[in-house]
């Protein structure tokens, strides 16, 4: 039983660790999306200002660079999404393992209680039988 408790404690730690890692990945994704949205807003603001012909020449370079940065952010978001999906799968697996150990411990405890109840009933029956013999 002690080994089972140790395994449960280990699995709980692993579940907590996977949840923490998943939270970090989701925060990273949220940051990337926020940066992507800010870049798009900046690009829209610059486009509104770029009506002058002189500015339009430099604006084309700015747009090209900004689109490259947007593509890089988009690729990063896709990579983080894949990492999140993988981490969710790992978390589900670790959680299933934890539940297996918890069910095994519950079954062990139930069998122990059942055995103890059987012993108590046997002792009670023995006392009752002894009292019956003394009366008769």
C-alpha positions as CSV (number, residue, x, y, z in Angstrom):
1,X,0.0,0.0,0.0
2,X,2.9,2.4,0.8
3,X,4.3,1.9,-2.7
4,X,0.9,2.7,-4.2
5,X,0.6,5.9,-2.2
6,X,4.1,6.9,-3.5
7,X,3.1,6.2,-7.0
8,X,-0.1,8.3,-6.6
9,X,1.9,11.2,-5.1
10,X,4.4,11.0,-8.0
11,X,1.5,10.9,-10.6
12,X,-0.1,13.9,-8.9
13,X,3.2,15.8,-9.1
14,X,3.5,14.9,-12.8
15,X,-0.1,16.0,-13.5
16,X,0.6,19.4,-11.7
17,X,3.8,19.8,-13.7
18,X,2.1,19.1,-17.1
19,X,-0.6,21.6,-16.2
20,X,2.0,24.2,-15.3
21,X,3.8,23.6,-18.6
22,X,0.4,23.7,-20.5
23,X,-0.3,27.0,-18.8
24,X,3.0,28.4,-19.9
25,X,2.4,27.3,-23.5
26,X,-1.0,28.9,-23.5
27,X,0.4,32.2,-22.0
28,X,3.1,32.1,-24.8
29,X,0.4,31.7,-27.4
30,X,-1.7,34.5,-26.0
31,X,1.4,36.8,-26.0
32,X,2.2,35.9,-29.7
33,X,-1.4,36.6,-30.7
34,X,-1.3,39.9,-28.8
35,X,1.9,40.8,-30.6
36,X,0.4,39.8,-33.9
37,X,-2.7,41.9,-33.3
38,X,-0.6,44.9,-32.2
39,X,1.5,44.6,-35.4
40,X,-1.6,44.5,-37.5
41,X,-3.0,47.6,-35.7
42,X,0.3,49.4,-36.2
43,X,0.3,48.5,-39.9
44,X,-3.2,49.8,-40.3
45,X,-2.3,53.1,-38.6
46,X,0.8,53.5,-40.8
47,X,-1.2,52.8,-43.9
48,X,-3.7,55.5,-43.0
49,X,-0.8,58.0,-42.6
50,X,1.0,56.9,-45.8
51,X,-0.8,59.0,-48.4
52,X,2.2,61.1,-49.4
53,X,4.2,59.8,-52.4
54,X,7.5,60.2,-50.7
55,X,6.2,58.2,-47.7
56,X,4.7,55.5,-50.0
57,X,8.2,54.5,-51.2
58,X,9.4,53.8,-47.6
59,X,5.9,52.4,-46.7
60,X,6.3,49.6,-49.2
61,X,9.5,48.4,-47.4
62,X,7.8,48.8,-44.1
63,X,4.8,46.7,-45.3
64,X,7.1,44.0,-46.7
65,X,9.0,43.8,-43.4
66,X,5.8,43.9,-41.3
67,X,4.3,41.1,-43.4
68,X,7.4,39.0,-42.9
69,X,7.1,39.6,-39.1
70,X,3.4,38.7,-39.2
71,X,4.2,35.5,-41.1
72,X,6.9,34.7,-38.5
73,X,4.5,35.3,-35.7
74,X,1.9,33.1,-37.4
75,X,4.4,30.3,-37.8
76,X,5.3,30.6,-34.1
77,X,1.7,30.4,-33.1
78,X,1.2,27.3,-35.2
79,X,4.3,25.7,-33.5
80,X,2.9,26.6,-30.1
81,X,-0.5,25.2,-31.0
82,X,1.2,21.9,-31.9
83,X,3.1,22.0,-28.6
84,X,-0.1,22.7,-26.7
85,X,-1.8,19.8,-28.4
86,X,1.1,17.5,-27.5
87,X,1.1,18.7,-23.9
88,X,-2.6,18.1,-23.6
89,X,-2.1,14.5,-24.8
90,X,0.7,14.0,-22.3
91,X,-1.5,15.5,-19.5
92,X,-4.3,13.2,-20.4
93,X,-2.0,10.2,-20.3
94,X,-0.5,11.2,-16.9
95,X,-4.0,11.8,-15.6
96,X,-5.2,8.4,-16.8
97,X,-2.2,6.8,-15.0
98,X,-3.1,8.7,-11.8
99,X,-6.7,7.5,-12.0
100,X,-5.5,3.9,-12.4
101,X,-3.4,4.1,-9.2
102,X,-6.2,5.8,-7.3
103,X,-8.7,3.1,-8.4
104,X,-6.2,0.4,-7.4
105,X,-5.8,2.0,-4.0
106,X,-9.6,2.3,-3.5
107,X,-10.0,-1.4,-4.4
108,X,-7.2,-2.3,-2.0
109,X,-8.9,-0.3,0.8
110,X,-12.3,-1.8,0.0
111,X,-10.8,-5.4,0.2
112,X,-9.1,-4.5,3.5
113,X,-12.3,-3.2,5.0
114,X,-14.1,-6.2,3.8
115,X,-11.6,-8.6,5.3
116,X,-11.7,-6.6,8.6
117,X,-15.5,-6.8,8.6
118,X,-15.3,-10.6,8.0
119,X,-12.9,-11.0,10.9
120,X,-15.1,-8.9,13.2
121,X,-18.1,-11.0,12.2
122,X,-16.2,-14.2,12.8
123,X,-15.2,-13.0,16.3
124,X,-18.8,-11.9,17.0
125,X,-20.1,-15.3,15.9
126,X,-17.5,-17.1,18.0
127,X,-18.6,-15.1,21.1
128,X,-22.3,-15.8,20.4
129,X,-21.6,-19.5,19.9
130,X,-19.6,-19.7,23.2
131,X,-22.5,-17.9,25.1
132,X,-25.0,-20.3,23.5
133,X,-23.0,-23.4,24.6
134,X,-22.8,-22.1,28.2
135,X,-26.5,-21.7,28.4
136,X,-27.4,-25.1,27.2
